[in-house]
């Protein structure tokens, strides 16, 4: 017989959550698990067949524009009978439940069911093929939900440990500022450029901000933004060797996309940087948009240097800082 304990537990928890989510007396534990981890609750058969395979193809795909192969998310399977209180407080949970009693498939999402700040994604379907189809059809939604939740956790954390003095100085130069947590320092500031950095012995997470006059739509093409980045970093970001400075990787042009966030039309570049005349490199991403009066382009650029470590989570952290801009 199919083990239905997870279905009953999830249904009960979600019902209680829906009825109590507005109660100020509800106290939930803090989430567990590493950043970028996803617990997939399903049977071994579902994990090793179409539903698990489709989910791994979606979420374990390679993060683009990193210097080494890293998956977007680290997935691990939790069999239904093992889904106990230890796993219920995990940060990201996907529950796959197949049973012939379901006449059609369903896709549901909930926040803070067993812990906070948590996301739970439920997939119910009559069979494995139907579950895999839901995962494929909702793939973009699943990715968006996980990315937004991971980002909101980071923003909440940096807000709790904000260094307002840096924000004030950046705002006085740029006209606005992201939230910078304690530990970040200003390495360089001019009339139209700021370099804010968090450095350890083996890592550097930096945010660059610059502004310049907007003359027309051609200024916001990926080619123009990439050329401007090379100009700015050559002037302001020296590397370790004499006559060395940061440039874009000349062999891999950055990927780009346009989107709207907080009523700002943003052009994003995402790619690899390296050091001219030096042996350094890593990933970067930038957001460029018009100032409120439309007279200037503001660019926020985040880069990571971590030669000894994986870089996915370091990049997500500085990316979240860009999204906190006000």
C-alpha angles and dihedrals in degrees: 000000000000114000105243098177093104092050092051093044093049094045092049093046093048092047091051091045093052090051096045105033092105094049114111088206094066109110119186129184121248116267123263132210135070124289110273095023123129124192110211111201111202142108120285089249091055091045093052097041135056100310095050093041093051092047093049091049089053103041103026093053115127118275105243122240100018120131091235135029113276127160120240089235137009108233128196130178124238112191113227095246090053096052098114136146092289092063097033091074094055116129098236122028129177116187118199114191122175122185134146089235089077107086091196138005126270136194120202135171131198136177127222099002099150101359141008135283088015137143123206121190117193125199118185122179141156093244144359095268092054091048091051090051091053090051091049094045093046095040096114090046092051092050092047093049093051095043093048092048094049090048095047090052091054093047091049090051096048090046090056090053099035122160099212094185092068091048092052093051093046091048091052089058104033102027094243139029144209119234112270119196125218112284094049117107135187109252097178137004130179135162093287107011137066130182115197118183144181111201135184129173093279106016141060124191111183140177119202122194127188139160135200138167118291113226102170148318092294088070090068098052115115090245094054093045092049091050091049091050091054090049093050097044094046089057099040113023113066120184130211102277126069112271091011126132142158120282137162116268100269093211100050116050112210121261116241142198137171124223142153121248126170090349092305122121102222131193110204126201120192124182149099131304128198139179121260109229092003141078103249135108148139145149128307140177131191139196118207125185142148123274117248093267092044094236099110141038115232117201126191113191126187123193137175132210112187110139095172098048146052109269107205097094094040089055093047089054095055091040089058089054089059090053090055092065116134 
